[in-house]
């Protein structure tokens, strides 16, 4: 080709310009192609990593939901947490991504875990528990940012709350991801130098990466990763995706990232750029012929290089995509079964370096027991037959064998295979089979009858105990309705419970009912029924637990009959005691009265001594009969307490009068003291109060040879309407031994037999006093030191008035009205000096009032009316107790009425002389109702 120098130089210049432009365009196209291919590869790897993680989180969510639904059920008994631990261990072993599982209660206490050492730990302050406890959401799967969990492991946790019956928070179930497994997933996508992978929490920015010097990322994920790579964000090529599957409500999504340093990705392109630049310079300085030859040679070489590079790129992309991006174990082998190419997953599963596997036969790794059927499978492949779902075991580096599932196809002299590690699945299947066998054994051998029915109560299955209880064969029971062997009288009540379960108003019920067996026998059973509901809350099945309680029912019937017989005997005893005491007391009163009449005559000393002994013995016998009568009334529940207002001073005066003779005879000092804040008028039964205090003071005088006897009355508790009074009786007598403390208030019991012989008595007084105190809303207790004396504390509750209110008196007989000095208006106010401020002497307050000479007419009228009430109360107490009424008491009654109603007193005398105590009591009570300004009522036991 001829040309001159000018054309050559022009052509050379044009050529250099064209070559420069071509070099620039080529390098630019190569650069874009390199970036595009690298970005596609990163996107593909990121997408694969994202799908893998999404698959794991879906599996985790299903596992947690299954664990909540099947095991961690709030209606199950607490010992099912042992079962929860077994199932969580099986889940942890079956899921390679799982490191550990835990179940807590509402307080953060770990109740069950896949690792037994975690049970009992308290994680209430851990972020994974706090986040759900403070804002519970049972619809979502909560992903906790990377943190330290039990056993000092840094990892990510997936948490679900455990909702109660009404959706309340009752605990969490959490799964900690295995960091080693996560690292293996990240390492699987590192197919080139300078390439790294990471995943991190979408909100907190904490995560894991394959960059050794970074460890755990503790800042925003992208910014932190950019700073780690040389050159910052501009120095890397990356692809990232969020893990947020549509079928799963993850509250805090994860982010996966795959990046490669641009310097590493552009290394080949930079080498080409340098070569082309050098060549361009060389071409620019060579002579035209050399330039021309070199230009033609370069053009040829360039075309050849482009074709080779394109073929190489396509092959590399195919192999990389096939071998490095799959989570399955991919391999290529020759027809003799020798490995020629494997992907990194083989090393991850078997733990053997790829260099040690390639070139070896796969039979070298097969379990000896699986060699025979593996050879058969190889023969089928050599025959051109495809192999699907073939399973055998391969040996790992640590000597352990793992189950591998194969899918293989032969093509010419090559075998292409995809394998998957199914060891965890096999273990889970075996664990489930063992668990099902174990639970079936428990179900069949349970002593309690168990039946499983559909939503219409038709039996689907049952255990042997249920069958033996009902008496039907298994074929007869299957499909039978519960109502077919239920007693007709029990069906309506159970039907009501069943309808409530169908309506969702209750989830279970328990009742005692009767079954009719096949032989016609009626059995009493304790039935517990629970509903099994589907995800929509509809009842799908029913579980019934049946326990035979026929023997217990028989025992209950026998106990009821024995109780009724005992109560009947007790009533008969009480009636007998009451009737006998009444029958004996009537002639005994005659004996006492006639003896008193005889003693009024002049008798010789010996005869008088005999009669006095007869009189004392009769009175002692009468006291015993009165106590027995009170005891029988209390035991039969017929003792009534009268409720009316009365002056406490009258009771204190009467006690002083009753004890005066005994105290004087023994030379004792008697002190009766009432605190100033004690109310003057209280509402209650004055006679029973006097009886109790008289018994305590009488015992104190009886068991005290020298010294003093004291009664101290004070307020123990008081409100606007009621007051609790405290009566303390203290003596300096013989005291009581501590060992008989628990028996002192028992009927017919005294301190010891010597006491009974020396002092007499039935042992009923203290027991009756305590029962009366309890009926009055109080109690009776004591303190004692042997040889130094005793203190008895009697408490009782009363309504009270500090001053009697003016009342409208009923119309009185004319003589009584004149004596009382009632005004025409009928109003009357009782006024009396406070009798409680000083210790009462032996002479009663009433006698002091009667002995005063100067009072206003109004005070005299009040004193007369009060004196009438006091004497009437004393008379009623004596005749109701069956005691003889002394003549001085009748004279006091006449003086109280000032001889203005002699017919009333005469009638009382006649009844007493005839021992008609009931008629006398009726007259006295009627008179007291007329003169008393306060209403009264009676209260039962």
KAJOZI-V982213 format. One record per pair of residues at least 4 apart in sequence whose C-alpha atoms are under 8 Angstrom apart, sorted by the first residue. I is the first residue (numbers start at 1). J is the second residue. Records with the same first field share a line. If there is no record, write none. Layout:
BEGIN
I: J  J
END
This chain:
BEGIN
3: 7  8
4: 8
5: 9
6: 10
7: 11
8: 12  288
9: 13
10: 14
11: 15
12: 16  288
13: 17
14: 18
15: 19
16: 20  280  284
17: 21
18: 22
19: 23  280
20: 24  280
21: 25
22: 26
23: 27  276
24: 28
25: 29
26: 30
27: 31  269  273
28: 32
29: 33
30: 34  269
31: 35  266  269
32: 36
33: 37
34: 38  265  266  269
35: 39
36: 40
37: 41
38: 42  237  265
39: 43  237  238  239
40: 44
41: 45
42: 46  238  239  258  259
43: 47  239  240  258
44: 48  325
45: 49  189  258  325
46: 50  239  240  241  256  257  258
47: 51  241
48: 52  325  326
49: 53  185  186  189  256
50: 54  241  242  243  256
51: 55  243
52: 56
53: 57  243
54: 58  243  244  245
55: 59
56: 60  97
57: 61
58: 62  248
59: 63
60: 64  158  175
61: 65  141  248
62: 66
63: 67  91
64: 68  160  173  174  175
65: 69  160
66: 70  71
67: 71  72  84  87  88
68: 72  73  162  173
69: 73
71: 80  81  83  84
72: 76  80  81  84  103  162
74: 164  165
76: 80
79: 83
80: 84
81: 85  111  112
82: 86  112
83: 87
84: 88  112  113
85: 89  112  113  114  115  116
86: 90  114
87: 91  114
88: 92  101  102  113  114
89: 93  100  101  113  114  115
90: 94  114  427  428  431
91: 95  98  428
92: 96  98  99  100  101  114
93: 98  424  427  428
94: 423  424  425  427  428
95: 424
96: 178  181  424
97: 177  178  181  182
98: 175  176  177  178
99: 175  176  177  178  179
100: 113  114  115  175  176  177  178
101: 113  114  115  173  174  175  176
102: 110  111  112  113  114  118  173  174  175
103: 110  111  112  113  171  172  173  174
104: 108  109  110  111  112  171  172  173
105: 109  110  111  170  171  172
106: 133  169  170  171  172
107: 122  124  171
108: 122  123  124  125  129  171
109: 120  121  122  123  124
110: 118  119  120  121  122  123
111: 119  120
112: 116  118  119
113: 118  119
115: 119
118: 150
123: 129
124: 129  130
125: 129  130
126: 130
127: 131  144
128: 132  144  157  159
129: 133  172
130: 134
131: 135  136
132: 136  137  160  161  172
133: 169  171
136: 161  169
137: 161
138: 160  161  162  163  167
139: 249
140: 160  248  249  250  251
141: 158  159  160  248  249  250  251
142: 158  159  160  250  251  252
143: 156  157  158  159  201  250  251  252  253  254
144: 156  157  158  159  201  252
145: 156  157  201  204  205  206  207
146: 154  155  156  157  200  201  206  207
147: 154  155  156
148: 152  153  154  155
149: 153  154  155  176
154: 179
155: 176  177  178  179
156: 176  177  207
157: 174  175  176  177
158: 174  175  176  177
159: 172  173  174  175
160: 172  173  174
161: 169  170  171  172  173
162: 169  170  171  172  173
163: 167  168  169  170  171
164: 168  169  170
177: 182
178: 182
179: 183
180: 184
181: 185
182: 186
183: 187  208  209  210
184: 188  348
185: 189
186: 190  196  197  198  209  210
187: 196  197  210
188: 324  325  344  345
189: 196  197  258  324  325
190: 195  196  197
191: 195  320  324
193: 260  264
194: 260  261  264  265
195: 258  259  260  261
196: 209  210  211  258  259  260
197: 209  210  211  256  257  258  259
198: 207  208  209  210  256  257  258
199: 207  208  209  254  255  256  257
200: 205  206  207  208  217  221  254  255  256
201: 205  206  207  252  253  254  255
202: 242  252  253  254  255
203: 252  253
204: 219  220
205: 217  218  219  220  221
206: 216  217  218  219  220  221
207: 216  217  218  221
208: 215  216  217
209: 214  215  216  217
210: 215
211: 215
214: 228
217: 221  224
218: 224
219: 223  224
220: 224
221: 225
222: 226
223: 227  233
224: 228
225: 229
226: 232  233  235  236
227: 231  232  233
228: 232
229: 233  235  236  261
230: 235  261
231: 235  236
232: 236
235: 261  262  263
236: 259  260  261  262  263
237: 259  260  261  262
238: 257  258  259  260
239: 257  258  259
240: 255  256  257  258
241: 255  256  257
242: 253  254  255  256
243: 253  254  255  256
244: 248  249  250  253  254
245: 249
260: 264  265
261: 265
262: 266
263: 267
266: 270
267: 271
268: 272
269: 273
270: 274
271: 275
272: 276
273: 277
274: 278
275: 279
276: 280
277: 281
278: 282
279: 283
280: 284
281: 285
282: 286
283: 291  294  295
284: 291
286: 290  291
287: 291
288: 292
289: 293
290: 294
291: 295
292: 296
293: 297
294: 298
295: 299
296: 300
297: 301
298: 302
299: 303
300: 304
301: 305
302: 306
303: 307
304: 308
305: 309
306: 310
307: 311
308: 312
309: 313
310: 314
311: 315
312: 316
313: 317
314: 318
315: 319
316: 320
317: 321
318: 322
319: 323  324
320: 324  325
321: 325  326
322: 326  330
323: 330  331  342  343  344
324: 343  344  345
326: 330
327: 345
328: 345  418  419  420  421
329: 342  343  344  345  346  418  419  420  421
330: 342  343  345  346  416  417  418  419
331: 339  340  341  342  343  416  417  418
332: 339  340  341  342  414  415  416  417
333: 337  338  339  340  341  414  415  416
334: 338  339  340  413  414  415
335: 382  410  413  414  415
336: 361
337: 361  362  363  378  415
338: 358  359  360  361  362
339: 357  358  359  360  361  362
340: 358  359
341: 358
342: 346  354  358
343: 347
344: 348  354
345: 349
346: 350  351  352  354
347: 351  352  353  354
348: 352
349: 396  421
350: 394  395  396  397
351: 396  397  398
352: 356  357  396  397
353: 357
354: 358
356: 360
360: 364
361: 365
362: 366
363: 371  374
365: 394  395  396
366: 370  371  392  393  394  395
367: 371  392  393  394  395  401
370: 374  392  393
371: 375
372: 376
373: 377
374: 378  392
375: 379
376: 380
377: 381  387
378: 382
379: 383
380: 384  385  386  387
381: 385  386  387  408  409  410  415
382: 410
384: 409  410  411
385: 409  410
386: 407  408  409  410
387: 406  407  408  409
388: 406  407  408
389: 405  406  407
390: 405  406  407
391: 403  404  405  406
392: 403  404  405
393: 401  402  403  404
394: 401  402  403  404
395: 399  400  401  402
396: 400  401  402
402: 421  422  423
403: 421  422  423  426
404: 419  420  421  422  423
405: 419  420  421  422
406: 417  418  419  420
407: 417  418  419
408: 415  416  417  418
409: 415  416  417
410: 414  415  416
411: 415  416
422: 426
423: 427
424: 428
425: 429
426: 430
427: 431
428: 432
429: 433
430: 434
431: 435
432: 436
433: 437
434: 438
435: 439
436: 440
437: 441
438: 442
439: 443
440: 444
441: 445
442: 446
443: 450  463
444: 462  463  464  465
445: 463  464  465
446: 450  463  465
447: 465
448: 465  466  545  546  547
449: 462  463  464  465  466  467  469  545  546  547
450: 462  463  465  466  543  544  545  546
451: 459  460  461  462  463  466  543  544  545
452: 459  460  461  462  541  542  543  544
453: 457  458  459  460  461  541  542  543
454: 458  459  460  540  541  542
455: 539  540  541  542
456: 481
457: 481  482  542
458: 478  479  480  481  482
459: 477  478  479  480  481  482
460: 478  479
461: 478
462: 466  467
463: 467
464: 468
465: 469
466: 470  546
467: 471  472  473  474  477
468: 472
469: 517  548
470: 485  515  516  517  518
471: 517  518  519
472: 476  477  517  518
473: 477
474: 478
476: 480
480: 484
482: 486
483: 487  491
485: 515  516  517  518
486: 490  491  513  514  515  516
487: 491  513  514  515  516  522
488: 492
490: 494  513  514
491: 495
492: 496
493: 497
494: 498
495: 499
496: 500
497: 501  509
498: 502
499: 503
500: 504  505  506
501: 505  506  507  508  531  539
502: 538  539
504: 537  538
507: 530  531
508: 528  529  530  531
509: 528  529  530
510: 526  527  528  529
511: 526  527  528
512: 524  525  526  527
513: 524  525  526  527
514: 522  523  524  525
515: 522  523  524  525
516: 520  521  522  523
517: 521  522  523
523: 548  549  550
524: 548  549  550  553
525: 546  547  548  549  550
526: 546  547  548  549
527: 544  545  546  547
528: 544  545  546
529: 542  543  544  545
530: 542  543  544
531: 539  540  541  542  543
532: 539  540  541  542  543
533: 537  538  539  540  541
534: 538  539  540
549: 553
550: 554
551: 555
552: 556
553: 557
554: 558
555: 559
556: 560
557: 561
558: 562
559: 563
560: 564
561: 565
562: 566
563: 567
564: 568
565: 569
566: 570
567: 571
568: 572
569: 573
570: 574
571: 575  636
572: 576
573: 577
574: 578  632  633  635  636
575: 579  632
576: 580
577: 581  628  629  632
578: 582  628  629  632  633
579: 583
580: 584
581: 585  625  626  628  629
582: 586
583: 587
584: 588
585: 589  622  625  882
586: 590  915
587: 591
588: 592  618  622
589: 593  622  882  883  884  915
590: 594  915
591: 595  618
592: 596  615  618  619  884
593: 597  884
594: 598
595: 599  611  612  614  615
596: 600  615
597: 601
598: 611
599: 603  608  611  612
603: 607  608
604: 608
605: 609
606: 610
607: 611
608: 612
609: 613
610: 614
611: 615
612: 616
613: 617
614: 618
615: 619
616: 620
617: 621
618: 622
619: 623  883
620: 624
621: 625
622: 626  882  883
623: 627
624: 628  761  762
625: 629
626: 630  881  882
627: 631  764  765  768
628: 632  764
629: 633
630: 634  639  768
631: 635  764  768
632: 636
633: 637  638  639
634: 638  639  771  941
637: 940  941
638: 940  941
639: 940  941
640: 938  939  940  941
641: 684  685  688  938  939  940  941
642: 684  685  686  936  937  938  939
643: 683  684  685  936  937  938  939
644: 682  683  684  685  934  935  936  937
645: 681  682  683  684  800  934  935  936
646: 650  681  682  683  684  686  934
647: 651  680  681  682
648: 652  680  681  682
649: 653  680  835  836  845
650: 654  846  870
651: 655  686  689  690
652: 656  672  844
653: 657  844  845  846
654: 658  690  844  874
655: 659  690  693  694
656: 660  842  843  844
657: 661  842  843  844
659: 663  698
660: 664  842
661: 665
662: 666  701
663: 667  668  669  670  701
664: 668
666: 705  706
667: 706
668: 705  706  707  708  709
669: 707  708  709
670: 708  709  710  841  842
671: 708  709  710  711  839  840  841
672: 710  711  712  839  840  841
673: 710  711  712  713  836  837  838  839  840
674: 678  712  713  714  836  837  838  839
675: 712  713  714  715  836  837
676: 836  837
677: 714  715
678: 713  714  715  725  836
679: 800  801  802  803
680: 800  801  802  803
681: 800  801  802  803  804
682: 798  799  800  801
683: 798  799  800
684: 798  799
685: 689
686: 690
687: 691  873  877
688: 692  772
689: 693
690: 694
691: 695  769
692: 696  768  769  772
693: 697
694: 698
695: 699  765  766  769
696: 700  729  766  792
697: 701  709  711  729
698: 702
699: 703
700: 704  709  729  730  731  733
701: 705  709  731
702: 759
703: 733  734  759
704: 708  709  731  732  733  734
705: 733
706: 732  733
707: 731  732  733
708: 731  732
709: 729  730  731  732
710: 728  729  730  731
711: 727  728  729  730
712: 726  727  728  729
713: 725  726  727  728
714: 725  726  727
715: 723  724  725  726
716: 723  724  725  726
717: 723  724  725
718: 722  723  724
719: 723
721: 799  800
722: 797  798  799  800
723: 797  798  799  800
724: 778  795  796  797  798
725: 795  796  797  798
726: 793  794  795  796
727: 793  794  795
728: 791  792  793  794
729: 791  792  793
730: 789  790  791  792
731: 789  790  791
732: 788  789  790
733: 787  788  789  790
734: 786  787  788  789  790
735: 784  785  786  787  788  789  790
736: 740  741  751  784  785  786  789  790
737: 741  751  784  785  786
738: 784
740: 744  751
743: 749  750
744: 749  750  751  766  767
745: 749  766  767  770
746: 763  764  767
747: 763  764  767
748: 762  763  764
749: 762  763  764
750: 755  756  762  763
751: 755
752: 756
753: 757
754: 758
755: 759  760
756: 760  761  762
763: 767
764: 768
765: 769
766: 770
767: 771
768: 772
769: 773  780
770: 774  779  780
771: 775  779
772: 776
773: 777  778  779  780  794  795  796
774: 778  779  780  796
775: 941
776: 796  797  798
777: 795  796  797
778: 794  795  796  797
779: 794  795  796
780: 792  793  794  795
781: 792  793  794
782: 790  791  792  793
783: 790  791  792
784: 788  789  790  791
785: 789  790
804: 829  830
805: 829
806: 827  828  829  830
807: 827  828  829  933  934
808: 826  827  828  933
809: 826  827  828  931  932  933
810: 826  930  931
811: 817  930
812: 816  817  930  931
813: 817
814: 818
815: 819  900  901
816: 820  897  900  901
817: 821  822
818: 822
819: 861  864  897  898  900
820: 861  862  864  865
821: 857  858  861
822: 826  827  828  861
823: 827  828
828: 862
829: 862
830: 859  862  863
831: 859  862
832: 859  862  863
835: 845
836: 840
840: 844  845
843: 847  848
844: 848
845: 849
846: 850  867
847: 851
848: 852
849: 863
855: 859  860
856: 860
857: 861
858: 862
859: 863
860: 864
861: 865
862: 866
863: 867
864: 868  896  897
865: 869  931
866: 870
867: 871  896
868: 872  893  896  897  931
869: 873  928  931  932
870: 874
871: 875  889  892  893  896
872: 876  893  924  925  927  928
873: 877  928
874: 878
875: 879  885  889  924
876: 880  921  924  925
877: 881
878: 882  883  884  885
879: 883  884  885  917  918  920  921
880: 917  918  921
882: 917
885: 889  890  912
886: 890
887: 891
888: 892
889: 893
890: 894  905  909
891: 895
892: 896
893: 897  905
894: 898  899  902  905
895: 899
897: 901
901: 905
902: 906
903: 907
904: 908
905: 909
906: 910
907: 911  920
908: 912  920  923  924
909: 913
910: 914
911: 915  916  917  919  920
912: 916  917  920
916: 920
917: 921
918: 922
919: 923
920: 924
921: 925
922: 926
923: 927
924: 928
925: 929
926: 930
927: 931
928: 932
END
